């Protein structure tokens, strides 16, 4: 098992395990080694199409990235504006 820290932003905050009102807070998640970001979406119940960008340790990563102990993960939805 490895521990990762996850932060959810904007509309993805509703998938925070402790509820939407805790959504602005990051949380620790224990997962099996070699777990991918896409598998973390599934664990949290996030449909893959709702995640536009993944950052791990401040670097953009693809959904097939395998997380490692202590990774800091930030997930962002598509955001429109102007």
N, C-alpha and C positions, 0 to 999 in steps of 0.2 A: 504494500500500500504506500502511496505517496500523498502528501498534502499539498494542495494548491490554494491560493487565495483568489477569489473571484469577485469582480465588481461588475455590476450590471447598470447600464445607462439608459436613460429616457424610457421608452415603452417596455424595455426588457426588465425593468425593475419589478414589474408585476410577477415575474417568475422567481423572485427571491424566496428561498425556502421558508422564511419566517414571516412572509406576507409583504404586500406592497408597501405598507408604511415603513418597513425596514429596508426598502429597496435602495436607498442611497448609501447604505452601509455595505462594505465588503464582507465576505464571509469565507470561512475555510471549508474546503470539501476534501474528503478522503476518497481516493479512487485507486483502482488497480494500476500498477505500473504498465506503461505502454498504452494507456487510455488516450484517445484522441480528443481534440476539441469537439468534434462532431458527436462523440459519445457523451461528452459533458452536456451538450445541448439536450440530448435525449434524456439523460439523467434528470435534468432540470425541467423537462417538458417544454423546451423551447423549439418550435418548428424551425428547421434550418433556414427557411426563406426569410425569417425574421431577423437573422443576424447578417449584417452587412460587413462589419469589420471585427477582426479578432486581433488583439494585441497581447503578446506574452512578453513580460519583462520589457515593455515599451517598444517592442518590435512587431511589425505586422507578421502574422502567421496564417497559414491556410488551415481549413478545418481538419485536415489529416495530420496536423502536427501532434506528436505524442508528448504529453506533458511530463514534466520532471519535478522532482521534489522541490518545493519552495517557489515554483513558478507563480508569478502574479499575472492573472488573466483579466483582461478588460474586454467586455462584449458590447458592441454598439449596433443598434438597428439602423435601417436606412433612414436618413433624415432629410426632409425637404425644407426649403426655405428660400428666402430671397431678399 
